[in-house]
Amino acid sequence: MRKGDATLTGLLGVDLNSPGSYLHWSIFTVSLANLVLILVMLVIFGAALLVPFPLGRHDREEQAAAKGQEPAKDGQDQKDTKDTKDGQQGKGAGAVPALSAFTAGGSAEVVAVDDGDATMWTARVRRLGLRLLPPGKLLPDRQPAYVRSWVYVFGVATLAALGVAIVSGFALALGGPDWWHYDPVGHFFNSLHLWSVEMFMAFMVIHLWGKFWMAAWRGRRALTWLTGVVAFIASIVECFTGYLSQQNFDSQWISTNAKDAVNATGLGPFFDVMNFGQMLMWHIVLVPLALVAIVGAHILLVRVRGVSHPLPVHRVRGRAARKAAAAADAAEWRGPTRRYDILKEAGIAGAVVLVLVIVLAAVISSPDVPPVTIQSWAHATPGDFMATSAAELAYSSETATYGPPYDNTPTPAGSGMVQKIIVSWQLMTGVDQPINTAKTFVLTPLSTRAPTEPALRRALARYAAASKAQQVSWAAAYLKVVGHVTFTTGVPSVPKANDGPVPVLVDGELAMARSGALDAALLAHNQFYGTNYTKPLLFLEDGSYFASVGRKLHLLGTEWGVMNETGSYPGQPWLWLYTLWYQVPGFRTSTNVDLIAIYLTGVATILLLAVPFVPGLRDVPRYVPLHRLVWRSWNQGGTGGDPGAGAPRGKGAPTPALSAAARGEPG
């Protein structure tokens, strides 16, 4: 932790900042904390399937009234055993808006009017809105009787966690992007943000699991499924940009590793993961707006189409039976209903999530490993720093041979960091952020000190007067001997070689780095408020010290580093599908590993989106009938999964029963 966290440390009941524990299995090395989080999610999902959903007082009264076991009280039978009237507007005709009347299913039928107002655009849009989403559907007070399982809770739990994440993000914004690093109050709000996001993603994944095994895309609900998956993808992007915006070692490590994958797709010039300012704006403005819009569309679709009907206990066989079952799934529910206070449910979920987040934030806080700076690097391993500076002058560093978007190597495809599978997207987009490593990392920063340092000024002049071949030759000669450097009271001594002015240049670079001036000099455009850390991060990555820090923290790609967090924090297990490919033998040693991971993850994502449309894939929930656990109480009521039979109905509820063939029973 950093300055100001001493007070907070005393409040922690669990110290997750200590070194984590890691397990190796087969080809994988993964953190124990990550596995614990995955196990907790599985346990929660299993409990949601197995633990009976409690019956409320009104549920028991409705069941008893339906069975005729007790008389209705004060006309309560007219309220508690009525048919589903999602569009019902209260106890009087005065509650029905003008221009529309609501049917028993909650839809709105337009009432003809005599004047010319009905032809106005405004009136037409209003009627369309009432027809698609009447108030009774938007804020329902009844829901189908089969909606009685803990699995249904995770949708509203996800929304509650999202709300806490947004509010805690607002609180962080009040103090600026870095106040949580040095202020205990800011650190606490960052901890709230971290754990609310962890809950949001965990609940969303569990919600997605549940909807898959319920085959929730049935009955013309494919668009509902699609918006849910797109919301999940947008959430991953939001979390990713959030990690990049932390301004600590995590954000440094993730950005320098992620840049290779982004550059391989050709998006590097447009989505620079090492540009803190750009990533922060994506995180707090662009992605949240898109995410909230997608989530809003998803919720509206759920309200318009309703929740999917129970799957039959027995598999439906035959074309006619399947067709009848599909029609029944798409039909509006006319069966028994139960009370549903949507605002009360949302309020309780929000309160529970908020309490859990506050407890987690107070007990185990959030990680914050300080970033590596060029100054700290020059003090920790000056020999490595000097060798890296010489490599930049010799054009032999990783950045110097990277290829687009930083430079053009002589044979880019297949060399350096350029990746190609059929086509090279990097070469197609070209060089957008040109970097001449000798000038960018060494010569230009040193030129700012030359006016006050005569020896450095002469060395720069001599270097500039030489040919490029001579410059490279000097740097290469220096590289051969710099490994034997010794230090006397911090002053370097390198064996002599035919290295021209390079020793003076490197010594000047080291002095500049130790003073902290080089960090500022490498910020984009040398602006006072510079936020583009591409150049200093590339320079750090060219050395070996930066990688050694990541290795000590178990953040290497061979250790699922994109998923793991520093210390014993869980990290991001929902990224397993992407990080998986970096562990596969053959893939992980390929020069095109990033493109392989992106392509395969893209295929998997397309399949997830296409689940409602792919025969066989969309039928998996029927073959692996976990849905029986979701609708256990409904099936035990004697319906056999048939939404039109065997359950108590509300008064006046015309229930279209499925045929025996549609239920998969003998005719």
C-alpha distance (Angstrom), angle and dihedral (degrees) to the residues before:
residue distance angle dihedral
M1 . . .
R2 3.74 . .
K3 3.76 136.7 .
G4 3.77 111.6 -50.9
D5 3.80 94.8 28.7
A6 3.80 96.6 94.9
T7 3.80 91.0 90.7
L8 3.78 90.9 48.5
T9 3.81 92.4 48.8
G10 3.77 90.0 61.2
L11 3.82 90.1 58.3
L12 3.77 95.1 54.0
G13 3.77 116.8 106.1
V14 3.79 91.6 -174.0
D15 3.79 124.9 37.0
L16 3.78 108.2 -148.2
N17 3.79 92.8 166.2
S18 3.79 90.8 80.5
P19 3.83 116.8 98.2
G20 3.77 112.1 -68.5
S21 3.79 130.2 -124.0
Y22 3.80 120.1 -114.7
L23 3.76 133.1 -162.4
H24 3.79 127.7 -153.8
W25 3.77 119.0 -151.5
S26 3.79 124.5 168.3
I27 3.82 104.8 -47.1
F28 3.80 95.0 -17.0
T29 3.78 134.7 91.1
V30 3.79 112.2 -173.6
S31 3.78 136.2 163.9
L32 3.79 119.9 -98.5
A33 3.82 89.4 -133.1
N34 3.79 90.2 57.5
L35 3.79 91.5 51.1
V36 3.80 90.9 47.7
L37 3.81 90.8 55.1
I38 3.81 91.4 48.9
L39 3.82 90.0 48.5
V40 3.81 91.2 50.0
M41 3.80 90.3 51.7
L42 3.81 91.0 50.3
V43 3.80 91.8 47.8
I44 3.81 91.0 50.2
F45 3.81 90.8 49.3
G46 3.79 91.6 47.4
A47 3.79 91.3 48.9
A48 3.81 90.3 49.9
L49 3.80 88.6 56.0
L50 3.80 97.6 43.6
V51 3.80 107.6 32.4
P52 3.83 110.9 86.6
F53 3.76 115.2 -117.2
P54 3.82 109.4 -117.1
L55 3.77 119.9 -113.5
G56 3.77 115.4 -127.2
R57 3.80 124.2 -142.0
H58 3.77 92.0 -99.5
D59 3.82 91.3 49.0
R60 3.81 90.4 55.1
E61 3.79 92.0 46.1
E62 3.80 91.7 50.8
Q63 3.80 92.9 48.8
A64 3.79 91.5 48.3
A65 3.80 92.3 46.7
A66 3.79 91.3 49.2
K67 3.80 89.9 53.3
G68 3.80 91.7 46.7
Q69 3.77 93.1 -120.0
E70 3.80 97.0 134.7
P71 3.79 134.7 16.9
A72 3.73 120.4 -102.6
K73 3.77 116.2 -104.5
D74 3.79 126.6 -133.4
G75 3.75 93.3 -17.9
Q76 3.81 91.1 -51.7
D77 3.81 89.1 139.6
Q78 3.77 87.4 67.7
K79 3.82 90.0 57.5
D80 3.79 108.4 30.9
T81 3.82 100.8 41.0
K82 3.75 99.0 38.8
D83 3.75 123.3 122.7
T84 3.79 120.6 -94.7
K85 3.77 107.0 -74.0
D86 3.73 102.7 173.8
G87 3.75 89.0 168.3
Q88 3.82 95.8 47.5
Q89 3.77 111.1 132.2
G90 3.80 104.6 -160.8
K91 3.78 135.4 -81.2
G92 3.75 102.7 -43.7
A93 3.71 142.9 49.6
G94 3.75 88.9 -116.6
A95 3.80 89.6 72.8
V96 3.80 92.6 65.0
P97 3.82 112.3 95.0
A98 3.73 118.8 -123.4
L99 3.80 117.8 -96.8
S100 3.80 93.1 29.7
A101 3.77 143.2 65.7
F102 3.77 123.4 -164.7
T103 3.74 124.0 -126.3
A104 3.78 124.4 -144.6
G105 3.79 90.8 -95.0
G106 3.76 94.8 55.6
S107 3.80 98.0 -102.8
A108 3.77 121.2 129.6
E109 3.77 124.5 -123.2
V110 3.77 115.1 -157.9
V111 3.79 115.0 -119.9
A112 3.76 113.9 -142.9
V113 3.78 116.3 -115.9
D114 3.76 127.7 -156.9
D115 3.77 101.5 -139.6
G116 3.78 127.0 73.3
D117 3.79 95.0 -105.1
A118 3.79 91.5 94.0
T119 3.79 90.7 71.2
M120 3.80 93.7 56.0
W121 3.79 116.0 112.1
T122 3.80 90.2 -125.2
A123 3.80 92.3 53.7
R124 3.79 92.0 47.4
V125 3.80 92.6 51.1
R126 3.81 90.5 47.0
R127 3.80 91.9 51.6
L128 3.79 90.7 47.9
G129 3.80 90.5 51.0
L130 3.80 92.2 48.7
R131 3.78 91.0 47.8
L132 3.82 94.5 50.0
L133 3.79 99.0 35.8
P134 3.80 115.2 14.0
P135 3.82 116.8 -175.4
G136 3.78 90.0 -104.6
K137 3.78 89.7 63.9
L138 3.77 95.6 39.9
L139 3.81 92.7 52.9
P140 3.81 105.1 16.1
D141 3.79 123.7 -173.6
R142 3.81 94.1 -167.9
Q143 3.77 133.0 50.5
P144 3.82 134.7 -179.4
A145 3.79 113.1 -74.3
Y146 3.81 92.0 -122.4
V147 3.82 90.7 66.3
R148 3.78 93.2 95.0
S149 3.81 109.8 117.3
W150 3.80 135.8 98.3
V151 3.80 87.8 -121.2
Y152 3.80 88.5 75.7
V153 3.81 90.9 58.0
F154 3.81 96.5 70.4
G155 3.78 95.2 72.5
V156 3.80 93.0 62.1
A157 3.83 90.2 37.3
T158 3.81 88.7 57.2
L159 3.80 90.6 51.4
A160 3.80 91.2 47.8
A161 3.81 91.9 52.1
L162 3.81 89.9 47.1
G163 3.78 89.4 53.5
V164 3.82 92.2 51.7
A165 3.82 90.0 47.1
I166 3.82 91.4 52.4
V167 3.80 93.8 47.3
S168 3.83 93.1 46.5
G169 3.80 88.2 48.2
F170 3.80 89.4 54.1
A171 3.81 88.9 51.7
L172 3.81 90.9 51.8
A173 3.79 90.1 49.9
L174 3.80 90.5 57.4
G175 3.79 90.7 67.1
G176 3.77 97.9 37.7
P177 3.80 131.8 -109.7
D178 3.81 96.9 -63.7
W179 3.81 108.6 33.5
W180 3.79 92.4 96.6
H181 3.80 89.2 65.9
Y182 3.81 94.4 65.3
D183 3.82 107.1 18.5
P184 3.86 122.3 72.9
V185 3.80 91.8 -146.3
G186 3.78 90.7 51.4
H187 3.79 90.5 47.6
F188 3.81 89.7 52.8
F189 3.80 91.8 52.6
N190 3.79 89.4 48.0
S191 3.80 88.3 52.9
L192 3.81 89.4 51.6
H193 3.79 88.6 51.4
L194 3.81 93.1 48.0
W195 3.79 96.5 50.6
S196 3.79 94.7 41.2
V197 3.80 88.5 54.1
E198 3.82 90.9 47.2
M199 3.82 88.9 52.4
F200 3.79 92.5 44.4
M201 3.79 92.9 54.0
A202 3.81 94.2 41.1
F203 3.82 93.0 50.0
M204 3.80 91.0 45.1
V205 3.81 91.6 52.8
I206 3.82 91.4 48.2
H207 3.81 89.2 47.2
L208 3.81 89.2 51.8
W209 3.80 90.9 49.3
G210 3.79 91.0 51.9
K211 3.78 94.8 48.5
F212 3.78 91.7 48.8
W213 3.80 93.9 53.8
M214 3.80 89.4 45.1
A215 3.83 90.3 52.2
A216 3.79 86.2 -130.6
W217 3.81 93.2 179.4
R218 3.80 92.2 75.1
G219 3.77 121.5 111.8
R220 3.80 99.1 39.1
R221 3.82 90.7 -52.5
A222 3.81 95.6 124.4
L223 3.80 91.4 112.8
T224 3.80 89.4 54.0
W225 3.81 89.1 55.2
L226 3.80 92.1 45.9
T227 3.80 94.2 52.1
G228 3.80 89.6 47.8
V229 3.81 92.4 53.9
V230 3.81 92.1 44.2
A231 3.82 88.7 51.3
F232 3.81 88.7 53.0
I233 3.82 91.1 51.2
A234 3.81 91.3 47.2
S235 3.80 88.9 50.2
I236 3.79 90.7 55.4
V237 3.81 90.0 52.0
E238 3.80 89.5 48.6
C239 3.80 92.3 51.0
F240 3.80 90.9 45.1
T241 3.80 93.7 53.7
G242 3.79 88.2 45.4
Y243 3.79 91.3 58.3
L244 3.79 89.5 48.0
S245 3.82 89.9 53.5
Q246 3.81 97.4 55.9
Q247 3.81 96.8 92.6
N248 3.79 93.2 -143.1
F249 3.79 134.9 101.4
D250 3.80 92.2 -77.3
S251 3.77 91.9 59.3
Q252 3.81 91.1 45.3
W253 3.78 93.3 50.8
I254 3.79 96.4 43.6
S255 3.80 93.0 47.1
T256 3.82 96.3 48.6
N257 3.80 91.1 48.9
A258 3.79 96.4 40.6
K259 3.79 92.4 51.5
D260 3.81 90.4 72.9
A261 3.80 92.2 57.3
V262 3.81 93.1 43.7
N263 3.81 92.2 46.8
A264 3.82 90.4 48.5
T265 3.81 89.1 60.4
G266 3.80 91.8 50.1
L267 3.82 92.0 -115.6
G268 3.80 95.2 109.5
P269 3.81 94.8 99.2
F270 3.81 90.6 53.3
F271 3.82 102.0 34.8
D272 3.80 108.2 36.2
V273 3.80 105.7 -175.9
M274 3.82 90.8 -167.9
N275 3.79 92.2 57.8
F276 3.80 101.7 93.9
G277 3.79 94.1 -169.3
Q278 3.79 92.8 52.9
M279 3.81 94.0 46.5
L280 3.81 92.5 47.2
M281 3.80 91.2 54.3
W282 3.80 90.8 48.0
H283 3.80 88.8 50.5
I284 3.79 100.0 47.4
V285 3.82 101.5 31.0
L286 3.79 121.1 13.6
V287 3.80 104.3 37.7
P288 3.84 95.6 39.0
L289 3.79 90.9 53.4
A290 3.79 90.8 50.5
L291 3.81 92.6 43.8
V292 3.79 94.6 49.9
A293 3.81 90.4 47.4
I294 3.81 92.4 50.4
V295 3.80 93.2 45.2
G296 3.80 89.3 48.3
A297 3.80 91.1 51.6
H298 3.80 89.6 48.3
I299 3.81 92.2 52.4
L300 3.80 92.2 47.7
L301 3.80 90.6 50.9
V302 3.79 90.1 51.4
R303 3.79 89.5 52.1
V304 3.82 93.4 45.5
R305 3.79 97.7 45.5
G306 3.80 98.0 27.9
V307 3.78 126.6 -142.9
S308 3.79 117.9 -46.9
H309 3.79 118.5 -94.6
P310 3.82 121.1 -111.0
L311 3.77 116.7 -82.7
P312 3.82 115.0 -116.6
V313 3.78 114.0 -96.1
H314 3.80 89.3 -128.8
R315 3.77 123.7 48.7
V316 3.78 115.3 -97.6
R317 3.80 111.0 -121.8
G318 3.78 130.6 -166.6
R319 3.78 131.5 36.8
A320 3.79 95.1 -97.0
A321 3.78 92.4 49.1
R322 3.79 92.6 48.5
K323 3.79 90.7 48.4
A324 3.80 91.0 51.1
A325 3.80 91.1 47.2
A326 3.80 91.1 50.7
A327 3.80 90.4 50.8
A328 3.79 90.3 50.1
D329 3.82 91.0 49.5
A330 3.80 90.4 52.7
A331 3.81 94.8 45.2
E332 3.77 119.3 97.8
W333 3.78 113.6 -100.0
R334 3.81 113.4 -97.6
G335 3.78 98.1 165.4
P336 3.81 131.5 99.8
T337 3.77 119.7 -48.4
R338 3.79 139.5 -163.1
R339 3.78 134.6 -147.6
Y340 3.78 115.0 -81.9
D341 3.79 122.9 -173.8
I342 3.81 99.7 -169.9
L343 3.81 95.2 -178.8
K344 3.79 92.6 49.5
E345 3.80 90.4 49.8
A346 3.80 91.0 49.9
G347 3.81 91.6 47.4
I348 3.80 93.3 50.9
A349 3.82 92.1 46.0
G350 3.79 91.2 49.8
A351 3.81 92.4 49.3
V352 3.81 93.2 48.4
V353 3.81 93.0 47.9
L354 3.80 91.9 46.7
V355 3.81 92.4 51.4
L356 3.80 92.2 47.9
V357 3.80 91.9 48.2
I358 3.82 92.9 48.9
V359 3.81 91.4 49.5
L360 3.80 92.8 48.7
A361 3.80 92.2 45.9
A362 3.81 92.0 50.1
V363 3.80 95.9 43.8
I364 3.80 105.3 40.2
S365 3.80 104.5 10.6
S366 3.83 119.9 -165.8
P367 3.82 132.4 -68.4
D368 3.77 122.8 -103.3
V369 3.80 115.5 173.2
P370 3.83 107.3 -177.9
P371 3.80 116.1 -111.1
V372 3.76 123.1 -105.1
T373 3.79 110.8 -112.0
I374 3.77 129.2 -166.6
Q375 3.79 86.7 -114.8
S376 3.82 93.6 54.5
W377 3.81 89.6 45.0
A378 3.83 92.3 52.4
H379 3.81 90.5 51.0
A380 3.82 96.5 42.7
T381 3.84 100.1 46.0
P382 3.83 109.8 5.5
G383 3.80 91.7 168.6
D384 3.81 91.7 59.0
F385 3.80 89.8 46.7
M386 3.81 92.1 52.5
A387 3.82 92.4 47.8
T388 3.82 90.6 49.8
S389 3.81 91.7 50.4
A390 3.80 89.7 51.9
A391 3.82 90.5 48.5
E392 3.80 89.3 54.6
L393 3.83 89.1 53.2
A394 3.82 90.1 47.6
Y395 3.83 92.1 48.7
S396 3.80 89.4 -127.5
S397 3.81 101.1 114.5
E398 3.80 124.1 106.7
T399 3.79 92.6 -101.6
A400 3.82 92.1 48.3
T401 3.82 90.7 56.4
Y402 3.82 97.5 33.3
G403 3.78 100.5 102.9
P404 3.82 124.3 -152.1
P405 2.94 134.3 37.0
Y406 3.84 89.1 27.2
D407 3.79 105.4 34.3
N408 3.79 145.3 -19.3
T409 3.78 113.1 -106.0
P410 3.84 118.2 -159.2
T411 3.81 92.8 -103.9
P412 3.80 104.9 14.9
A413 3.79 101.4 173.4
G414 3.79 109.3 82.5
S415 3.79 94.0 5.2
G416 3.77 133.6 83.7
M417 3.82 110.9 0.3
V418 3.80 98.0 -39.2
Q419 3.81 111.3 126.1
K420 3.76 127.3 -159.0
I421 3.79 135.1 -179.9
I422 3.80 106.9 170.5
V423 3.81 88.2 -39.6
S424 3.80 132.9 28.5
W425 3.79 109.0 -134.2
Q426 3.81 89.4 -172.8
L427 3.78 92.8 60.9
M428 3.79 91.2 45.4
T429 3.81 92.9 56.9
G430 3.81 92.6 40.8
V431 3.80 130.4 -166.1
D432 3.78 111.7 -22.7
Q433 3.81 101.7 155.7
P434 3.82 103.3 39.5
I435 3.79 113.0 -157.6
N436 3.79 124.3 -176.3
T437 3.79 98.4 -167.9
A438 3.81 96.0 -153.4
K439 3.79 93.3 50.7
T440 3.81 98.9 33.9
F441 3.80 99.8 46.0
V442 3.83 103.4 27.7
L443 3.79 120.4 8.8
T444 3.80 101.3 43.3
P445 3.83 95.1 47.3
L446 3.83 90.9 46.1
S447 3.80 91.6 51.0
T448 3.81 89.0 68.0
R449 3.83 89.7 62.9
A450 3.81 97.5 40.5
P451 3.83 96.9 88.7
T452 3.83 91.2 62.9
E453 3.83 98.5 36.3
P454 3.85 113.7 61.0
A455 3.84 95.6 -171.7
L456 3.79 91.1 52.9
R457 3.79 91.4 45.3
R458 3.84 91.2 54.1
A459 3.83 91.7 46.7
L460 3.80 91.5 51.8
A461 3.79 91.5 48.6
R462 3.78 92.4 49.8
Y463 3.80 91.8 47.8
A464 3.81 92.5 48.6
A465 3.82 92.2 50.2
A466 3.81 92.9 55.6
S467 3.79 125.5 86.4
K468 3.79 118.7 -102.1
A469 3.80 90.1 -110.0
Q470 3.80 90.1 55.3
Q471 3.80 91.5 46.8
V472 3.79 91.5 52.9
S473 3.80 91.2 45.8
W474 3.81 91.7 53.9
A475 3.80 92.0 48.7
A476 3.81 92.4 46.8
A477 3.80 91.2 51.8
Y478 3.80 90.6 50.0
L479 3.82 91.0 49.6
K480 3.82 90.3 58.3
V481 3.81 93.2 59.2
V482 3.81 104.5 29.3
G483 3.79 89.9 84.2
H484 3.82 87.5 71.2
V485 3.80 94.4 54.2
T486 3.81 117.5 141.3
F487 3.78 129.3 -164.6
T488 3.78 128.8 -140.3
T489 3.81 112.0 -170.3
G490 3.79 87.1 -23.8
V491 3.80 95.6 -51.0
P492 3.84 112.4 124.1
S493 3.81 122.6 -130.3
V494 3.80 116.7 -166.6
P495 3.84 123.7 -173.4
K496 3.80 112.8 -104.3
A497 3.77 120.2 -95.7
N498 3.79 139.9 155.6
D499 3.81 89.4 -82.3
G500 3.82 101.7 128.1
P501 3.84 113.6 -158.2
V502 3.82 94.4 -15.1
P503 3.86 95.5 101.7
V504 3.81 90.8 55.7
L505 3.80 91.1 47.3
V506 3.80 93.9 49.0
D507 3.81 92.6 45.4
G508 3.79 89.1 51.9
E509 3.80 90.1 48.2
L510 3.82 90.6 51.6
A511 3.80 92.2 50.4
M512 3.78 90.9 48.4
A513 3.80 91.3 49.4
R514 3.80 93.8 48.6
S515 3.80 90.4 53.3
G516 3.83 91.6 52.9
A517 3.79 92.6 -118.8
L518 3.80 94.1 114.4
D519 3.82 92.2 60.4
A520 3.80 90.8 58.1
A521 3.80 93.7 40.6
L522 3.82 92.6 57.9
L523 3.79 95.7 53.9
A524 3.78 110.9 111.8
H525 3.82 113.0 -82.7
N526 3.83 90.5 -6.8
Q527 3.79 89.8 -98.3
F528 3.78 120.1 166.5
Y529 3.80 90.4 -125.3
G530 3.79 95.7 37.6
T531 3.81 113.8 159.9
N532 3.81 101.9 171.9
Y533 3.81 106.4 101.5
T534 3.80 96.2 175.5
K535 3.80 95.4 113.3
P536 3.83 99.5 45.3
L537 3.81 90.9 44.2
L538 3.81 92.8 50.3
F539 3.79 89.3 49.5
L540 3.82 91.1 49.5
E541 3.79 91.5 48.5
D542 3.82 91.7 52.8
G543 3.82 89.3 64.9
S544 3.79 126.9 70.2
Y545 3.81 97.6 -127.6
F546 3.81 94.3 73.7
A547 3.81 91.5 52.7
S548 3.81 91.3 47.4
V549 3.80 90.8 57.4
G550 3.81 90.7 51.0
R551 3.80 89.9 47.9
K552 3.81 91.8 53.6
L553 3.80 89.7 51.3
H554 3.83 92.2 49.1
L555 3.79 93.4 -118.3
L556 3.81 98.8 132.6
G557 3.77 119.1 128.1
T558 3.81 90.2 -114.3
E559 3.82 87.6 61.1
W560 3.81 97.7 52.7
G561 3.78 86.2 -99.8
V562 3.81 94.1 171.5
M563 3.80 88.1 60.8
N564 3.79 100.7 38.7
E565 3.77 123.7 84.2
T566 3.78 124.8 -150.3
G567 3.79 116.8 -88.5
S568 3.80 115.2 -0.5
Y569 3.79 97.3 -35.9
P570 3.82 115.7 128.5
G571 3.80 101.3 -125.0
Q572 3.80 122.9 -168.6
P573 3.84 113.7 -35.2
W574 3.81 91.4 170.4
L575 3.81 87.5 74.6
W576 3.80 92.0 65.1
L577 3.80 93.5 107.1
Y578 3.80 91.2 59.5
T579 3.81 97.7 40.5
L580 3.80 91.9 45.1
W581 3.79 93.2 78.6
Y582 3.80 92.6 57.9
Q583 3.81 89.4 63.4
V584 3.81 97.9 52.0
P585 3.83 113.0 105.2
G586 3.78 109.8 -114.9
F587 3.78 92.3 23.9
R588 3.79 96.9 61.8
T589 3.80 93.2 53.8
S590 3.80 94.1 45.7
T591 3.80 119.1 109.1
N592 3.81 85.9 -136.8
V593 3.80 96.6 51.7
D594 3.81 94.2 124.1
L595 3.79 93.0 53.4
I596 3.81 90.1 45.7
A597 3.80 90.7 52.8
I598 3.79 92.4 46.4
Y599 3.79 94.9 47.3
L600 3.81 94.7 47.0
T601 3.80 92.7 44.1
G602 3.80 88.3 48.4
V603 3.80 91.3 53.0
A604 3.81 90.6 49.0
T605 3.80 90.5 49.0
I606 3.80 92.0 50.2
L607 3.80 89.4 50.6
L608 3.80 90.2 50.9
L609 3.79 90.3 51.8
A610 3.81 91.5 45.2
V611 3.82 96.4 49.7
P612 3.85 93.3 110.8
F613 3.81 91.4 53.7
V614 3.83 104.3 41.5
P615 3.82 114.8 88.9
G616 3.76 111.0 -133.6
L617 3.78 94.0 19.6
R618 3.79 92.4 61.9
D619 3.81 89.3 48.3
V620 3.82 95.7 57.6
P621 3.84 92.2 97.8
R622 3.80 88.8 56.7
Y623 3.80 92.6 51.8
V624 3.82 94.2 44.2
P625 3.81 99.5 42.4
L626 3.80 102.5 -158.0
H627 3.79 84.4 138.5
R628 3.80 88.0 79.0
L629 3.80 88.2 69.5
V630 3.80 92.0 49.1
W631 3.79 93.1 52.1
R632 3.80 96.3 30.8
S633 3.81 95.9 126.1
W634 3.81 91.4 45.9
N635 3.79 93.0 49.8
Q636 3.80 91.9 46.3
G637 3.78 88.2 56.0
G638 3.78 88.3 74.1
T639 3.79 100.4 -100.9
G640 3.78 95.9 112.6
G641 3.75 88.2 -146.1
D642 3.80 91.8 -58.1
P643 3.80 106.6 134.3
G644 3.75 90.6 -155.6
A645 3.77 103.8 50.8
G646 3.76 146.6 54.5
A647 3.81 100.8 17.7
P648 3.79 132.7 98.1
R649 3.76 112.8 -93.6
G650 3.73 132.4 -150.7
K651 3.75 119.3 -109.8
G652 3.72 114.7 -75.5
A653 3.78 93.9 6.6
P654 3.80 109.3 150.6
T655 3.81 99.3 -153.5
P656 3.81 116.3 -165.8
A657 3.79 102.0 -142.6
L658 3.77 119.0 -148.7
S659 3.73 118.0 -116.3
A660 3.77 120.1 -109.4
A661 3.79 88.8 -106.4
A662 3.79 91.7 54.5
R663 3.79 89.9 51.4
G664 3.77 90.2 53.7
E665 3.82 91.3 -113.6
P666 3.79 127.5 129.8
G667 3.77 113.1 -88.0
